């Protein structure tokens, strides 16, 4: 009986030690939320987010408005994963905050969520906010690599949504090109909004993928009969061609003005050269 009692006491002491250790770890995590080093605060945010302490919600909300981006991002990732409907509503409300950091934290968190409510909330804000805010949203969606938003963004472009919403979509899709390819941007140069077509052309030129040249010829140079549209397609083609080895020459002025025979000459030259740059991807 004495041995059994001793074992029970030992187990009880061990359990108390575990509880005490967990409590100490939790307290340490909350204490580190005030550490002067941003990386330490960010790590503490992740630790607090994994726990069940009732203080976590308020702590994460404060971290979402931290002066350092790395801390806001850590809090955003934790809050983006929550199933709490009230927390989602608070993130949406944060987009209307007068505090810039709170707004940015809410943008980061909503950009990591895969649901339509988060996307719609971001787009509703983009339709009424400045260029800086819109591009920040586009960057945040791309940084989050939120593939769930891709069909939603393409739908906004194809349905001719407010130009500011299309702009954000094109920016995000361009920044995600390593993961999603350039097809979404090729889709975007067929937008009914000239500004959106021009942004898509510019981004295609920056990316430099030669597979964009044929669509740029057909959907920009040949489709439109005005300089303001053709020049963006011509600039993109010129930039892509200049980056190839050997270069594929494209004179912007001649193509933008559709000087007689110049577009046809470009098509012939590109047809003769494209096999050097675009491998046959057929099985």
C-alpha positions as protocol buffer text, in pm:
chain_id: "A"
residue {
  index: 1
  type: UNK
  ca { x: 0 y: 0 z: 0 }
}
residue {
  index: 2
  type: UNK
  ca { x: 287 y: 233 z: 82 }
}
residue {
  index: 3
  type: UNK
  ca { x: 438 y: 172 z: -262 }
}
residue {
  index: 4
  type: UNK
  ca { x: 106 y: 246 z: -434 }
}
residue {
  index: 5
  type: UNK
  ca { x: 65 y: 563 z: -232 }
}
residue {
  index: 6
  type: UNK
  ca { x: 418 y: 668 z: -322 }
}
residue {
  index: 7
  type: UNK
  ca { x: 345 y: 612 z: -692 }
}
residue {
  index: 8
  type: UNK
  ca { x: 26 y: 817 z: -666 }
}
residue {
  index: 9
  type: UNK
  ca { x: 215 y: 1099 z: -499 }
}
residue {
  index: 10
  type: UNK
  ca { x: 487 y: 1082 z: -767 }
}
residue {
  index: 11
  type: UNK
  ca { x: 230 y: 1093 z: -1048 }
}
residue {
  index: 12
  type: UNK
  ca { x: 56 y: 1385 z: -879 }
}
residue {
  index: 13
  type: UNK
  ca { x: 380 y: 1574 z: -842 }
}
residue {
  index: 14
  type: UNK
  ca { x: 470 y: 1506 z: -1206 }
}
residue {
  index: 15
  type: UNK
  ca { x: 129 y: 1632 z: -1319 }
}
residue {
  index: 16
  type: UNK
  ca { x: 169 y: 1945 z: -1110 }
}
residue {
  index: 17
  type: UNK
  ca { x: 514 y: 1999 z: -1259 }
}
residue {
  index: 18
  type: UNK
  ca { x: 375 y: 1969 z: -1614 }
}
residue {
  index: 19
  type: UNK
  ca { x: 94 y: 2214 z: -1539 }
}
residue {
  index: 20
  type: UNK
  ca { x: 340 y: 2454 z: -1378 }
}
residue {
  index: 21
  type: UNK
  ca { x: 576 y: 2423 z: -1677 }
}
residue {
  index: 22
  type: UNK
  ca { x: 294 y: 2487 z: -1924 }
}
residue {
  index: 23
  type: UNK
  ca { x: 181 y: 2788 z: -1724 }
}
residue {
  index: 24
  type: UNK
  ca { x: 535 y: 2922 z: -1715 }
}
residue {
  index: 25
  type: UNK
  ca { x: 571 y: 2872 z: -2091 }
}
residue {
  index: 26
  type: UNK
  ca { x: 242 y: 3050 z: -2153 }
}
residue {
  index: 27
  type: UNK
  ca { x: 345 y: 3338 z: -1929 }
}
residue {
  index: 28
  type: UNK
  ca { x: 680 y: 3356 z: -2108 }
}
residue {
  index: 29
  type: UNK
  ca { x: 503 y: 3377 z: -2445 }
}
residue {
  index: 30
  type: UNK
  ca { x: 287 y: 3667 z: -2331 }
}
residue {
  index: 31
  type: UNK
  ca { x: 589 y: 3838 z: -2179 }
}
residue {
  index: 32
  type: UNK
  ca { x: 781 y: 3806 z: -2506 }
}
residue {
  index: 33
  type: UNK
  ca { x: 501 y: 3990 z: -2687 }
}
residue {
  index: 34
  type: UNK
  ca { x: 658 y: 4303 z: -2535 }
}
residue {
  index: 35
  type: UNK
  ca { x: 1016 y: 4217 z: -2630 }
}
residue {
  index: 36
  type: UNK
  ca { x: 1199 y: 4499 z: -2815 }
}
residue {
  index: 37
  type: UNK
  ca { x: 1315 y: 4254 z: -3085 }
}
residue {
  index: 38
  type: UNK
  ca { x: 1046 y: 4217 z: -3359 }
}
residue {
  index: 39
  type: UNK
  ca { x: 1144 y: 3857 z: -3443 }
}
residue {
  index: 40
  type: UNK
  ca { x: 1098 y: 3757 z: -3079 }
}
residue {
  index: 41
  type: UNK
  ca { x: 754 y: 3921 z: -3070 }
}
residue {
  index: 42
  type: UNK
  ca { x: 659 y: 3745 z: -3394 }
}
residue {
  index: 43
  type: UNK
  ca { x: 759 y: 3405 z: -3254 }
}
residue {
  index: 44
  type: UNK
  ca { x: 565 y: 3478 z: -2937 }
}
residue {
  index: 45
  type: UNK
  ca { x: 257 y: 3564 z: -3142 }
}
residue {
  index: 46
  type: UNK
  ca { x: 269 y: 3220 z: -3303 }
}
residue {
  index: 47
  type: UNK
  ca { x: 308 y: 3053 z: -2962 }
}
residue {
  index: 48
  type: UNK
  ca { x: 18 y: 3247 z: -2812 }
}
residue {
  index: 49
  type: UNK
  ca { x: -194 y: 3162 z: -3115 }
}
residue {
  index: 50
  type: UNK
  ca { x: -139 y: 2790 z: -3059 }
}
residue {
  index: 51
  type: UNK
  ca { x: -258 y: 2807 z: -2699 }
}
residue {
  index: 52
  type: UNK
  ca { x: -601 y: 2832 z: -2541 }
}
residue {
  index: 53
  type: UNK
  ca { x: -540 y: 3115 z: -2298 }
}
residue {
  index: 54
  type: UNK
  ca { x: -843 y: 3350 z: -2298 }
}
residue {
  index: 55
  type: UNK
  ca { x: -607 y: 3647 z: -2314 }
}
residue {
  index: 56
  type: UNK
  ca { x: -487 y: 3542 z: -2658 }
}
residue {
  index: 57
  type: UNK
  ca { x: -759 y: 3717 z: -2858 }
}
residue {
  index: 58
  type: UNK
  ca { x: -681 y: 4060 z: -2718 }
}
residue {
  index: 59
  type: UNK
  ca { x: -307 y: 4000 z: -2747 }
}
residue {
  index: 60
  type: UNK
  ca { x: -334 y: 3897 z: -3112 }
}
residue {
  index: 61
  type: UNK
  ca { x: -550 y: 4198 z: -3188 }
}
residue {
  index: 62
  type: UNK
  ca { x: -279 y: 4425 z: -3044 }
}
residue {
  index: 63
  type: UNK
  ca { x: -11 y: 4241 z: -3240 }
}
residue {
  index: 64
  type: UNK
  ca { x: -211 y: 4293 z: -3559 }
}
residue {
  index: 65
  type: UNK
  ca { x: -137 y: 4666 z: -3522 }
}
residue {
  index: 66
  type: UNK
  ca { x: 228 y: 4623 z: -3420 }
}
residue {
  index: 67
  type: UNK
  ca { x: 470 y: 4881 z: -3569 }
}
residue {
  index: 68
  type: UNK
  ca { x: 674 y: 4599 z: -3728 }
}
residue {
  index: 69
  type: UNK
  ca { x: 546 y: 4419 z: -4038 }
}
residue {
  index: 70
  type: UNK
  ca { x: 687 y: 4082 z: -3932 }
}
residue {
  index: 71
  type: UNK
  ca { x: 478 y: 4091 z: -3614 }
}
residue {
  index: 72
  type: UNK
  ca { x: 161 y: 4204 z: -3795 }
}
residue {
  index: 73
  type: UNK
  ca { x: 211 y: 3923 z: -4044 }
}
residue {
  index: 74
  type: UNK
  ca { x: 251 y: 3662 z: -3770 }
}
residue {
  index: 75
  type: UNK
  ca { x: -71 y: 3781 z: -3604 }
}
residue {
  index: 76
  type: UNK
  ca { x: -247 y: 3794 z: -3940 }
}
residue {
  index: 77
  type: UNK
  ca { x: -164 y: 3430 z: -4015 }
}
residue {
  index: 78
  type: UNK
  ca { x: -299 y: 3319 z: -3678 }
}
residue {
  index: 79
  type: UNK
  ca { x: -619 y: 3522 z: -3706 }
}
residue {
  index: 80
  type: UNK
  ca { x: -671 y: 3418 z: -4069 }
}
residue {
  index: 81
  type: UNK
  ca { x: -692 y: 3056 z: -3958 }
}
residue {
  index: 82
  type: UNK
  ca { x: -955 y: 3112 z: -3691 }
}
residue {
  index: 83
  type: UNK
  ca { x: -1305 y: 2974 z: -3739 }
}
residue {
  index: 84
  type: UNK
  ca { x: -1451 y: 3239 z: -3509 }
}
residue {
  index: 85
  type: UNK
  ca { x: -1710 y: 3438 z: -3707 }
}
residue {
  index: 86
  type: UNK
  ca { x: -1680 y: 3731 z: -3467 }
}
residue {
  index: 87
  type: UNK
  ca { x: -1304 y: 3747 z: -3528 }
}
residue {
  index: 88
  type: UNK
  ca { x: -1365 y: 3761 z: -3903 }
}
residue {
  index: 89
  type: UNK
  ca { x: -1613 y: 4045 z: -3854 }
}
residue {
  index: 90
  type: UNK
  ca { x: -1353 y: 4232 z: -3650 }
}
residue {
  index: 91
  type: UNK
  ca { x: -1097 y: 4193 z: -3929 }
}
residue {
  index: 92
  type: UNK
  ca { x: -1346 y: 4330 z: -4181 }
}
residue {
  index: 93
  type: UNK
  ca { x: -1425 y: 4620 z: -3949 }
}
residue {
  index: 94
  type: UNK
  ca { x: -1051 y: 4685 z: -3914 }
}
residue {
  index: 95
  type: UNK
  ca { x: -1037 y: 4784 z: -4281 }
}
residue {
  index: 96
  type: UNK
  ca { x: -1229 y: 5100 z: -4188 }
}
residue {
  index: 97
  type: UNK
  ca { x: -999 y: 5188 z: -3898 }
}
residue {
  index: 98
  type: UNK
  ca { x: -839 y: 5531 z: -3889 }
}
residue {
  index: 99
  type: UNK
  ca { x: -517 y: 5366 z: -3773 }
}
residue {
  index: 100
  type: UNK
  ca { x: -292 y: 5276 z: -4067 }
}
residue {
  index: 101
  type: UNK
  ca { x: -129 y: 4981 z: -3891 }
}
residue {
  index: 102
  type: UNK
  ca { x: -463 y: 4832 z: -3790 }
}
residue {
  index: 103
  type: UNK
  ca { x: -583 y: 4860 z: -4150 }
}
residue {
  index: 104
  type: UNK
  ca { x: -267 y: 4696 z: -4279 }
}
residue {
  index: 105
  type: UNK
  ca { x: -295 y: 4413 z: -4027 }
}
residue {
  index: 106
  type: UNK
  ca { x: -655 y: 4351 z: -4131 }
}
residue {
  index: 107
  type: UNK
  ca { x: -552 y: 4349 z: -4498 }
}
residue {
  index: 108
  type: UNK
  ca { x: -281 y: 4092 z: -4424 }
}
residue {
  index: 109
  type: UNK
  ca { x: -516 y: 3867 z: -4229 }
}
residue {
  index: 110
  type: UNK
  ca { x: -799 y: 3879 z: -4482 }
}
residue {
  index: 111
  type: UNK
  ca { x: -554 y: 3818 z: -4766 }
}
residue {
  index: 112
  type: UNK
  ca { x: -464 y: 3484 z: -4607 }
}
residue {
  index: 113
  type: UNK
  ca { x: -823 y: 3365 z: -4577 }
}
residue {
  index: 114
  type: UNK
  ca { x: -957 y: 3144 z: -4859 }
}
residue {
  index: 115
  type: UNK
  ca { x: -1323 y: 3242 z: -4832 }
}
residue {
  index: 116
  type: UNK
  ca { x: -1532 y: 3473 z: -5049 }
}
residue {
  index: 117
  type: UNK
  ca { x: -1633 y: 3694 z: -4756 }
}
residue {
  index: 118
  type: UNK
  ca { x: -1271 y: 3800 z: -4701 }
}
residue {
  index: 119
  type: UNK
  ca { x: -1221 y: 3862 z: -5074 }
}
residue {
  index: 120
  type: UNK
  ca { x: -1541 y: 4063 z: -5107 }
}
residue {
  index: 121
  type: UNK
  ca { x: -1452 y: 4276 z: -4803 }
}
residue {
  index: 122
  type: UNK
  ca { x: -1111 y: 4360 z: -4951 }
}
residue {
  index: 123
  type: UNK
  ca { x: -1254 y: 4442 z: -5292 }
}
residue {
  index: 124
  type: UNK
  ca { x: -1527 y: 4661 z: -5142 }
}
residue {
  index: 125
  type: UNK
  ca { x: -1255 y: 4868 z: -4977 }
}
residue {
  index: 126
  type: UNK
  ca { x: -1045 y: 4881 z: -5292 }
}
residue {
  index: 127
  type: UNK
  ca { x: -1338 y: 5028 z: -5484 }
}
residue {
  index: 128
  type: UNK
  ca { x: -1329 y: 5337 z: -5265 }
}
residue {
  index: 129
  type: UNK
  ca { x: -969 y: 5375 z: -5152 }
}
residue {
  index: 130
  type: UNK
  ca { x: -644 y: 5520 z: -5285 }
}
residue {
  index: 131
  type: UNK
  ca { x: -392 y: 5374 z: -5527 }
}
residue {
  index: 132
  type: UNK
  ca { x: -152 y: 5301 z: -5238 }
}
residue {
  index: 133
  type: UNK
  ca { x: -416 y: 5100 z: -5053 }
}
residue {
  index: 134
  type: UNK
  ca { x: -517 y: 4905 z: -5364 }
}
residue {
  index: 135
  type: UNK
  ca { x: -162 y: 4807 z: -5451 }
}
residue {
  index: 136
  type: UNK
  ca { x: -101 y: 4710 z: -5090 }
}
residue {
  index: 137
  type: UNK
  ca { x: -395 y: 4471 z: -5111 }
}
residue {
  index: 138
  type: UNK
  ca { x: -262 y: 4326 z: -5436 }
}
residue {
  index: 139
  type: UNK
  ca { x: 80 y: 4273 z: -5279 }
}
residue {
  index: 140
  type: UNK
  ca { x: -73 y: 4116 z: -4968 }
}
residue {
  index: 141
  type: UNK
  ca { x: -278 y: 3866 z: -5170 }
}
residue {
  index: 142
  type: UNK
  ca { x: 31 y: 3771 z: -5370 }
}
residue {
  index: 143
  type: UNK
  ca { x: 249 y: 3738 z: -5059 }
}
residue {
  index: 144
  type: UNK
  ca { x: -15 y: 3511 z: -4909 }
}
residue {
  index: 145
  type: UNK
  ca { x: -8 y: 3301 z: -5230 }
}
residue {
  index: 146
  type: UNK
  ca { x: -386 y: 3284 z: -5194 }
}
residue {
  index: 147
  type: UNK
  ca { x: -483 y: 3059 z: -5484 }
}
residue {
  index: 148
  type: UNK
  ca { x: -845 y: 3054 z: -5369 }
}
residue {
  index: 149
  type: UNK
  ca { x: -868 y: 3418 z: -5478 }
}
residue {
  index: 150
  type: UNK
  ca { x: -746 y: 3352 z: -5834 }
}
residue {
  index: 151
  type: UNK
  ca { x: -1082 y: 3250 z: -5990 }
}
residue {
  index: 152
  type: UNK
  ca { x: -1250 y: 3533 z: -5800 }
}
residue {
  index: 153
  type: UNK
  ca { x: -1003 y: 3787 z: -5939 }
}
residue {
  index: 154
  type: UNK
  ca { x: -1032 y: 3651 z: -6293 }
}
residue {
  index: 155
  type: UNK
  ca { x: -1409 y: 3672 z: -6264 }
}
residue {
  index: 156
  type: UNK
  ca { x: -1383 y: 4039 z: -6165 }
}
residue {
  index: 157
  type: UNK
  ca { x: -1176 y: 4109 z: -6476 }
}
residue {
  index: 158
  type: UNK
  ca { x: -1394 y: 3910 z: -6717 }
}
residue {
  index: 159
  type: UNK
  ca { x: -1715 y: 4056 z: -6576 }
}
residue {
  index: 160
  type: UNK
  ca { x: -1588 y: 4411 z: -6613 }
}
residue {
  index: 161
  type: UNK
  ca { x: -1597 y: 4499 z: -6244 }
}
residue {
  index: 162
  type: UNK
  ca { x: -1505 y: 4845 z: -6115 }
}
residue {
  index: 163
  type: UNK
  ca { x: -1168 y: 4933 z: -6268 }
}
residue {
  index: 164
  type: UNK
  ca { x: -1007 y: 4967 z: -5925 }
}
residue {
  index: 165
  type: UNK
  ca { x: -1103 y: 4610 z: -5838 }
}
residue {
  index: 166
  type: UNK
  ca { x: -969 y: 4489 z: -6171 }
}
residue {
  index: 167
  type: UNK
  ca { x: -647 y: 4681 z: -6103 }
}
residue {
  index: 168
  type: UNK
  ca { x: -591 y: 4505 z: -5770 }
}
residue {
  index: 169
  type: UNK
  ca { x: -661 y: 4171 z: -5934 }
}
residue {
  index: 170
  type: UNK
  ca { x: -410 y: 4228 z: -6214 }
}
residue {
  index: 171
  type: UNK
  ca { x: -143 y: 4344 z: -5970 }
}
residue {
  index: 172
  type: UNK
  ca { x: -190 y: 4035 z: -5752 }
}
residue {
  index: 173
  type: UNK
  ca { x: -197 y: 3798 z: -6048 }
}
residue {
  index: 174
  type: UNK
  ca { x: 121 y: 3952 z: -6189 }
}
residue {
  index: 175
  type: UNK
  ca { x: 306 y: 3916 z: -5859 }
}
residue {
  index: 176
  type: UNK
  ca { x: 191 y: 3554 z: -5837 }
}
residue {
  index: 177
  type: UNK
  ca { x: 313 y: 3463 z: -6185 }
}
residue {
  index: 178
  type: UNK
  ca { x: 585 y: 3229 z: -6056 }
}
residue {
  index: 179
  type: UNK
  ca { x: 311 y: 3013 z: -5908 }
}
residue {
  index: 180
  type: UNK
  ca { x: 21 y: 3065 z: -6150 }
}
residue {
  index: 181
  type: UNK
  ca { x: 194 y: 3146 z: -6480 }
}
residue {
  index: 182
  type: UNK
  ca { x: 102 y: 3428 z: -6716 }
}
residue {
  index: 183
  type: UNK
  ca { x: -234 y: 3295 z: -6840 }
}
residue {
  index: 184
  type: UNK
  ca { x: -429 y: 3517 z: -6595 }
}
residue {
  index: 185
  type: UNK
  ca { x: -248 y: 3823 z: -6734 }
}
residue {
  index: 186
  type: UNK
  ca { x: -314 y: 3713 z: -7092 }
}
residue {
  index: 187
  type: UNK
  ca { x: -678 y: 3697 z: -6986 }
}
residue {
  index: 188
  type: UNK
  ca { x: -648 y: 4048 z: -6842 }
}
residue {
  index: 189
  type: UNK
  ca { x: -529 y: 4211 z: -7165 }
}
residue {
  index: 190
  type: UNK
  ca { x: -876 y: 4130 z: -7297 }
}
residue {
  index: 191
  type: UNK
  ca { x: -1041 y: 4341 z: -7026 }
}
residue {
  index: 192
  type: UNK
  ca { x: -1301 y: 4591 z: -7142 }
}
residue {
  index: 193
  type: UNK
  ca { x: -1117 y: 4864 z: -6950 }
}
residue {
  index: 194
  type: UNK
  ca { x: -821 y: 5025 z: -7132 }
}
residue {
  index: 195
  type: UNK
  ca { x: -641 y: 5105 z: -6808 }
}
residue {
  index: 196
  type: UNK
  ca { x: -652 y: 4741 z: -6702 }
}
residue {
  index: 197
  type: UNK
  ca { x: -524 y: 4627 z: -7041 }
}
residue {
  index: 198
  type: UNK
  ca { x: -233 y: 4866 z: -7010 }
}
residue {
  index: 199
  type: UNK
  ca { x: -139 y: 4748 z: -6661 }
}
residue {
  index: 200
  type: UNK
  ca { x: -149 y: 4387 z: -6782 }
}
residue {
  index: 201
  type: UNK
  ca { x: 76 y: 4477 z: -7077 }
}
residue {
  index: 202
  type: UNK
  ca { x: 320 y: 4653 z: -6849 }
}
residue {
  index: 203
  type: UNK
  ca { x: 335 y: 4356 z: -6612 }
}
residue {
  index: 204
  type: UNK
  ca { x: 386 y: 4112 z: -6900 }
}
residue {
  index: 205
  type: UNK
  ca { x: 675 y: 4326 z: -7019 }
}
residue {
  index: 206
  type: UNK
  ca { x: 830 y: 4320 z: -6671 }
}
residue {
  index: 207
  type: UNK
  ca { x: 792 y: 3942 z: -6644 }
}
residue {
  index: 208
  type: UNK
  ca { x: 949 y: 3893 z: -6987 }
}
residue {
  index: 209
  type: UNK
  ca { x: 792 y: 3559 z: -7082 }
}
residue {
  index: 210
  type: UNK
  ca { x: 812 y: 3519 z: -7463 }
}
residue {
  index: 211
  type: UNK
  ca { x: 485 y: 3323 z: -7464 }
}
residue {
  index: 212
  type: UNK
  ca { x: 311 y: 3659 z: -7421 }
}
residue {
  index: 213
  type: UNK
  ca { x: 425 y: 3795 z: -7758 }
}
residue {
  index: 214
  type: UNK
  ca { x: 165 y: 3619 z: -7976 }
}
residue {
  index: 215
  type: UNK
  ca { x: -130 y: 3730 z: -7757 }
}
residue {
  index: 216
  type: UNK
  ca { x: 11 y: 4083 z: -7736 }
}
residue {
  index: 217
  type: UNK
  ca { x: 19 y: 4099 z: -8114 }
}
residue {
  index: 218
  type: UNK
  ca { x: -334 y: 3965 z: -8162 }
}
residue {
  index: 219
  type: UNK
  ca { x: -505 y: 4122 z: -7859 }
}
residue {
  index: 220
  type: UNK
  ca { x: -332 y: 4461 z: -7858 }
}
residue {
  index: 221
  type: UNK
  ca { x: -159 y: 4547 z: -8187 }
}
residue {
  index: 222
  type: UNK
  ca { x: -417 y: 4397 z: -8422 }
}
residue {
  index: 223
  type: UNK
  ca { x: -732 y: 4430 z: -8215 }
}
residue {
  index: 224
  type: UNK
  ca { x: -717 y: 4806 z: -8154 }
}
residue {
  index: 225
  type: UNK
  ca { x: -682 y: 5088 z: -8402 }
}
residue {
  index: 226
  type: UNK
  ca { x: -559 y: 5364 z: -8172 }
}
residue {
  index: 227
  type: UNK
  ca { x: -211 y: 5456 z: -8058 }
}
residue {
  index: 228
  type: UNK
  ca { x: -295 y: 5467 z: -7685 }
}
residue {
  index: 229
  type: UNK
  ca { x: -380 y: 5097 z: -7684 }
}
residue {
  index: 230
  type: UNK
  ca { x: -125 y: 4969 z: -7932 }
}
residue {
  index: 231
  type: UNK
  ca { x: 167 y: 5150 z: -7770 }
}
residue {
  index: 232
  type: UNK
  ca { x: 132 y: 4948 z: -7448 }
}
residue {
  index: 233
  type: UNK
  ca { x: 132 y: 4622 z: -7640 }
}
residue {
  index: 234
  type: UNK
  ca { x: 429 y: 4743 z: -7843 }
}
residue {
  index: 235
  type: UNK
  ca { x: 625 y: 4845 z: -7532 }
}
residue {
  index: 236
  type: UNK
  ca { x: 563 y: 4504 z: -7375 }
}
residue {
  index: 237
  type: UNK
  ca { x: 675 y: 4322 z: -7691 }
}
residue {
  index: 238
  type: UNK
  ca { x: 982 y: 4544 z: -7717 }
}
residue {
  index: 239
  type: UNK
  ca { x: 1078 y: 4477 z: -7356 }
}
residue {
  index: 240
  type: UNK
  ca { x: 1027 y: 4100 z: -7384 }
}
residue {
  index: 241
  type: UNK
  ca { x: 1212 y: 4084 z: -7715 }
}
residue {
  index: 242
  type: UNK
  ca { x: 1505 y: 4287 z: -7586 }
}
residue {
  index: 243
  type: UNK
  ca { x: 1554 y: 4036 z: -7306 }
}
residue {
  index: 244
  type: UNK
  ca { x: 1586 y: 3737 z: -7538 }
}
residue {
  index: 245
  type: UNK
  ca { x: 1919 y: 3605 z: -7662 }
}
residue {
  index: 246
  type: UNK
  ca { x: 1956 y: 3692 z: -7939 }
}
residue {
  index: 247
  type: UNK
  ca { x: 1710 y: 3983 z: -7908 }
}
residue {
  index: 248
  type: UNK
  ca { x: 1390 y: 4000 z: -8112 }
}
residue {
  index: 249
  type: UNK
  ca { x: 1365 y: 4357 z: -8237 }
}
residue {
  index: 250
  type: UNK
  ca { x: 1036 y: 4548 z: -8208 }
}
residue {
  index: 251
  type: UNK
  ca { x: 1025 y: 4922 z: -8280 }
}
residue {
  index: 252
  type: UNK
  ca { x: 764 y: 5072 z: -8049 }
}
residue {
  index: 253
  type: UNK
  ca { x: 681 y: 5382 z: -8256 }
}
residue {
  index: 254
  type: UNK
  ca { x: 632 y: 5189 z: -8580 }
}
residue {
  index: 255
  type: UNK
  ca { x: 408 y: 4928 z: -8416 }
}
residue {
  index: 256
  type: UNK
  ca { x: 210 y: 5179 z: -8206 }
}
residue {
  index: 257
  type: UNK
  ca { x: 133 y: 5387 z: -8515 }
}
residue {
  index: 258
  type: UNK
  ca { x: 64 y: 5069 z: -8714 }
}
residue {
  index: 259
  type: UNK
  ca { x: 290 y: 5190 z: -8992 }
}
residue {
  index: 260
  type: UNK
  ca { x: 219 y: 5000 z: -9310 }
}
residue {
  index: 261
  type: UNK
  ca { x: 349 y: 4646 z: -9303 }
}
residue {
  index: 262
  type: UNK
  ca { x: 528 y: 4679 z: -8965 }
}
residue {
  index: 263
  type: UNK
  ca { x: 294 y: 4456 z: -8765 }
}
residue {
  index: 264
  type: UNK
  ca { x: 300 y: 4195 z: -9041 }
}
residue {
  index: 265
  type: UNK
  ca { x: 680 y: 4211 z: -9053 }
}
residue {
  index: 266
  type: UNK
  ca { x: 697 y: 4159 z: -8675 }
}
residue {
  index: 267
  type: UNK
  ca { x: 467 y: 3857 z: -8705 }
}
residue {
  index: 268
  type: UNK
  ca { x: 689 y: 3705 z: -8972 }
}
residue {
  index: 269
  type: UNK
  ca { x: 1008 y: 3768 z: -8776 }
}
residue {
  index: 270
  type: UNK
  ca { x: 858 y: 3629 z: -8458 }
}
residue {
  index: 271
  type: UNK
  ca { x: 717 y: 3323 z: -8634 }
}
residue {
  index: 272
  type: UNK
  ca { x: 1067 y: 3245 z: -8758 }
}
residue {
  index: 273
  type: UNK
  ca { x: 1223 y: 3295 z: -8414 }
}
residue {
  index: 274
  type: UNK
  ca { x: 962 y: 3177 z: -8164 }
}
residue {
  index: 275
  type: UNK
  ca { x: 1067 y: 2810 z: -8172 }
}
residue {
  index: 276
  type: UNK
  ca { x: 1401 y: 2913 z: -8024 }
}
residue {
  index: 277
  type: UNK
  ca { x: 1231 y: 3055 z: -7718 }
}
residue {
  index: 278
  type: UNK
  ca { x: 903 y: 2867 z: -7674 }
}
residue {
  index: 279
  type: UNK
  ca { x: 959 y: 2492 z: -7656 }
}
residue {
  index: 280
  type: UNK
  ca { x: 687 y: 2257 z: -7773 }
}
residue {
  index: 281
  type: UNK
  ca { x: 494 y: 2162 z: -7459 }
}
residue {
  index: 282
  type: UNK
  ca { x: 274 y: 1904 z: -7630 }
}
residue {
  index: 283
  type: UNK
  ca { x: 298 y: 1546 z: -7494 }
}
